[in-house]
Amino acid sequence: MDASQIVLTAEGRKRLEEELAYLEGEKSQEIVEHIKEARAFGDLSENAEYDAAKEEQAKNAARIAEIRATLANAQDATTGSDQIVSIGSVVTLVDEEGEATDFAIVGTTETNVLQHKISNESPVGRAIIGHVEGESVEVTLPNGSKRIYTIAKITR
């Protein structure tokens, strides 16, 4: 898989589509109302409210363009086997001390460390993709140290 490829799980694609609908609909209308209100204050050359509303409009338009580009170019994560780690898998990893942690393997745009969603391009994600339950993998961390994890369980 090309490192520059964007891969989305079904959940990630749905979340982006919902955000896009909000930004193009409700959020855009709110911004238009803010601009109308700011124009009512008079002189636009020294109108901080107008400038802030226009900046908000530009940020909204940029995010809309970003989401559209992501959705247009993203590849859907293929539904793989529960037997092999792939994007969309939830994997239980056991470290050398015997501590188990569950991770969902997702594309880079869906990464969320607080929710234990790690990228397929992260050191751990890259190391475990393609492996099966019971295998041990060595992961080289960004600081150069190495850790060994055992894949205890794979689910979807």
N, C-alpha and C positions, 0 to 999 in steps of 0.2 A: 504494500500500500504506500502510495506517495505521501511523504510527510506533509505536503502542502494541501492535501485533500481534506475537505471538511466532511466529517461523518456525523450524522445525527441519528439518535434513537427515535422511535415513534413519539415518545414522551417529549423529547427535546424539540422535534419539529412542531408538535402541537403547541407547546409553550411559545415558540417564536411566532407561529401563526396568530395566536391569541394576542400577543403583544403588538403585532403589526396591526391587527384589527382595531385595537384600542388606540394606538398612536394615530392611525389614519382617520378614525372616527371621533370619539369622545375627546381625546387630547387635542386634536387639531381644532375642534370647535371651541374648546376652552381658550386656546391661544388666540384665535380670532376675536373672541370676546375681550380678552385682555388688551389686544391691539386697539379695538374700538374704544374701550374705556380710556386708554392712554391718549388716544388722539383727541378725546374730548377735553383734555387738560390744556390744549392750546399748542403753543410753539413747539414744534417737533425737534428743533435744533438743540434745545436744552431740556428735553423731556426724558428723565431717567426711566420712568415707567414704560415709555414707548421703546426705548433702547433695550430694556430688559425683556420686554415681550417679543421684540424682533429677534433677540438672541435666543430666547426660548424656542421660537419658531424655527430658527436655523438648526438648533440642536435636535429638535424633533425630526426635521427633514433629513438630517444626517443619519439618525438612528433608523429611520424608515428605509433609507437607501442601503444601510448596512444589513438590515434584516432581509430585505429583498434579495440582495446579492448572496447572502448566506443561503437562503432558501433555494435560489436558482442554481447555485453551484454545489450544494451539499448532496452527498450520496447517503442514501438510507442505510443504516446498519443492517446487515443481513441477519436474518433470524437463523442463528447457528444451532448447533447441537448443545445439549446440556453437558455433553461429554468433554468439550473443548472450550477453553477460555477464548472469548471473542468480545467485541463491542456489544454491550447489552447484557453481558453476563454479570451475575452477582457472585463474587468469589470470596470464600472464607480462607484467609491466609493465616498460617500459624508461624510465628517467628521462632528464633532459636531458644527463647526462654519459655516457649509453650503458650504464649499469649495469642489468642485468636482475634482477628478483626475482619469484618465484612466490608468489601469494597464493591461498588458498581463500576464497571468499566464503560466509560462513555467517550464521545468525541470531545475534542478540545473546547468547543463552545459551550459544553454542558458541565464542565468541571466545577465541583463545589466541594472543597475539602471538609467543610462543616457537616455535609450530608454524606460523607464518605464516597463521593463520586470522583473517581480519578480518571485522568485522560489516558487514552491508549498510547499517547506519546510520552507520558511521564516515565521515569525510570522503572517504577514497579509495573505499570501497565505494559510497557514495551517488553519487559522481561517475562511476564506471565502469558501474554497472548500466544495462542497456539498450543499451550500445554494442557495436560489433563490432570484430573483428580489424582492425588497421591504423589505427584511429581514434586521434587524440590527444585527451586530455581535460585540462582545467585543474582542479586541485584547490586549494581554499583550506584551508590547514591551521589548526588551532586557534590558532596564534600570529599568524594573519593573513597569513602569507606564502603565495605561490602557487607551485605546482609543476606542470609539464606532464609527463604520462606518455603513452606510446604503448602501446596494447594490442598486444603482439606475438603472443600465442597464447592461445586459449581451449580448454580441455578439460573433460571431466566425469570 
